[in-house]
Amino acid sequence: MNAPSLKEEIALTITRVLAAPREMVFKVWTTPEHLARWWGPKDFTAPSIAADFHEGGAWRSCIRSPEGQSYWARGIYREIVPPSRIVFTFAWEEEGALDTLITVTFEQVAGGTRLTFRQAPFATVESRDSHAEGWGECMDRLDAYVVALKEDIQ
C-alpha cells in the first residue's frame, strides 16, 4: 500500500448543516446573482462574479476587503451533478498561486442540507489554515443568506 503524498494530506474540509432545502443551497452556489451576496469572508464584498456554469466552463470572481483591497480568483468547473455535487478548480490570480480542486457536496438531511466542502492540495499547513478561516466565514455568510432567502419565499 502506498503512503499518501504530502499534498493529499494537506486538505481543508468544512461540513455545515444549513437550514434550507438542498435545491436552494445548490442554486445559491451556482448563480452569480446569489454568489455575490455571500461569497467571501466576513465584511468582504463580491463586486464581480462571472460563471459559465457547465462542465468545462470557466468562473472568475473578485472579493474586496473592507479596506478596499481586491482579490481575484478563477477556475474551471470539472463536474456538475445537480443538486448534489460541484467540482471546480480554484486559484488566486497572483504569481505562484497553486491550483486547488474544490468539491462541494449537498446532502438532504433532517432540517436542511449537509454541505461538505473540500479543497486540496495546499503547499503548507499554514496556507490551508488561512483558507480555513476565510472559507469558514464564507460558510457563515452562506448560512445566514439561505435562512434569509428561505424566509423571503415563505
WOZITA-V46280 format. One record per residue. N is the residue number from 1. RES is the residue in three letters. SS is DSSP state (helix for helix, strand for strand, loop for the rest). PHI is phi in radians with two decimals (* if undefined). D_LAST is the distance of its C-alpha to the last C-alpha in Angstrom with 2 decimals. Layout:
n = <N N>
res = <RES RES>
ss = <SS SS>
phi = <PHI PHI>
d_last = <D_LAST D_LAST>
This chain:
n = <1 2 3 4 5 6 7 8 9 10 11 12 13 14 15 16 17 18 19 20 21 22 23 24 25 26 27 28 29 30 31 32 33 34 35 36 37 38 39 40 41 42 43 44 45 46 47 48 49 50 51 52 53 54 55 56 57 58 59 60 61 62 63 64 65 66 67 68 69 70 71 72 73 74 75 76 77 78 79 80 81 82 83 84 85 86 87 88 89 90 91 92 93 94 95 96 97 98 99 100 101 102 103 104 105 106 107 108 109 110 111 112 113 114 115 116 117 118 119 120 121 122 123 124 125 126 127 128 129 130 131 132 133 134 135 136 137 138 139 140 141 142 143 144 145 146 147 148 149 150 151 152 153 154>
res = <MET ASN ALA PRO SER LEU LYS GLU GLU ILE ALA LEU THR ILE THR ARG VAL LEU ALA ALA PRO ARG GLU MET VAL PHE LYS VAL TRP THR THR PRO GLU HIS LEU ALA ARG TRP TRP GLY PRO LYS ASP PHE THR ALA PRO SER ILE ALA ALA ASP PHE HIS GLU GLY GLY ALA TRP ARG SER CYS ILE ARG SER PRO GLU GLY GLN SER TYR TRP ALA ARG GLY ILE TYR ARG GLU ILE VAL PRO PRO SER ARG ILE VAL PHE THR PHE ALA TRP GLU GLU GLU GLY ALA LEU ASP THR LEU ILE THR VAL THR PHE GLU GLN VAL ALA GLY GLY THR ARG LEU THR PHE ARG GLN ALA PRO PHE ALA THR VAL GLU SER ARG ASP SER HIS ALA GLU GLY TRP GLY GLU CYS MET ASP ARG LEU ASP ALA TYR VAL VAL ALA LEU LYS GLU ASP ILE GLN>
ss = <loop loop loop loop loop helix helix helix helix loop loop strand strand strand strand strand strand strand loop loop loop helix helix helix helix helix helix helix helix helix loop helix helix helix helix helix helix helix loop loop loop loop loop loop strand strand strand strand strand strand strand loop loop loop loop loop loop strand strand strand strand strand strand strand loop loop loop loop loop strand strand strand strand strand strand strand strand strand strand strand strand loop loop loop strand strand strand strand strand strand strand strand loop loop loop loop loop loop loop strand strand strand strand strand strand strand strand strand strand loop loop strand strand strand strand strand strand strand strand strand loop loop loop loop helix helix helix helix helix helix helix helix helix helix helix helix helix helix helix helix helix helix helix helix helix helix helix helix helix helix helix helix helix loop>
phi = <* -1.41 -1.28 -1.12 -1.29 -1.02 -1.09 -1.17 -1.33 -1.67 -2.27 -1.98 -2.25 -2.22 -2.15 -2.38 -1.86 -1.78 -1.45 -2.71 -1.12 -0.97 -1.06 -1.19 -1.10 -1.05 -1.08 -1.27 -1.51 -2.10 -2.14 -0.94 -1.07 -1.37 -0.96 -1.08 -1.54 -2.43 -1.24 2.03 -1.14 -0.90 1.22 -1.53 -2.01 -2.18 -1.23 -2.52 -2.43 -2.18 -2.54 -1.73 -1.39 -2.77 -1.03 1.64 -1.35 -1.72 -2.31 -2.68 -2.47 -2.19 -1.96 -2.17 -1.28 -1.02 -1.46 1.68 -1.36 -1.70 -2.23 -1.76 -2.39 -2.64 -3.08 -2.24 -1.31 -1.70 -2.59 -2.36 -2.24 -1.12 -1.73 -1.95 -2.80 -2.36 -2.21 -2.61 -1.47 -2.51 -2.60 -1.23 -1.55 -2.54 -1.05 1.43 -1.18 -1.52 -1.27 -2.11 -2.01 -1.94 -2.11 -2.10 -2.02 -2.21 -2.15 -1.20 -2.33 -0.98 1.53 2.69 -2.26 -1.53 -1.78 -2.09 -1.96 -2.33 -2.26 -2.85 -1.61 -1.96 -1.23 -2.46 -1.11 -1.09 -1.12 -1.03 -1.15 -1.20 -1.20 -1.04 -1.13 -1.10 -1.16 -1.06 -1.16 -1.10 -1.16 -1.07 -1.14 -1.05 -1.01 -1.10 -1.14 -1.20 -1.12 -1.12 -1.11 -1.09 -1.14 -1.14 -1.55 -1.54>
d_last = <52.92 52.16 50.83 47.55 48.15 47.36 44.62 42.83 42.98 41.43 37.79 34.55 31.89 28.61 26.20 22.76 20.02 16.64 13.55 11.74 12.67 16.06 15.36 12.97 15.65 18.33 16.92 16.87 20.45 21.60 20.48 22.53 19.92 17.74 20.94 22.12 19.41 20.45 23.79 26.65 27.67 26.60 27.29 28.09 26.73 26.67 28.31 29.10 27.46 28.79 28.11 29.71 27.46 29.79 32.48 35.28 33.16 33.53 31.15 32.11 30.44 31.55 30.30 31.79 32.77 32.53 36.28 35.81 37.11 35.65 35.44 35.23 34.46 34.59 34.55 34.42 31.88 33.95 31.64 28.18 26.85 23.22 21.02 23.43 25.94 27.03 30.58 31.90 34.78 34.48 37.27 37.67 39.70 42.67 46.12 46.48 42.77 42.24 40.02 37.67 35.49 31.85 30.17 26.47 25.29 21.84 21.95 19.23 19.92 18.71 15.79 15.22 17.68 21.25 22.30 26.07 27.64 31.42 33.71 37.48 40.31 41.06 44.62 44.58 42.77 42.42 40.60 38.21 37.61 36.93 34.33 32.82 32.22 30.64 28.45 27.45 26.24 24.49 22.64 21.70 20.22 18.40 16.94 15.74 14.41 12.28 10.84 10.10 8.84 6.41 5.24 5.62 3.78 0.00>
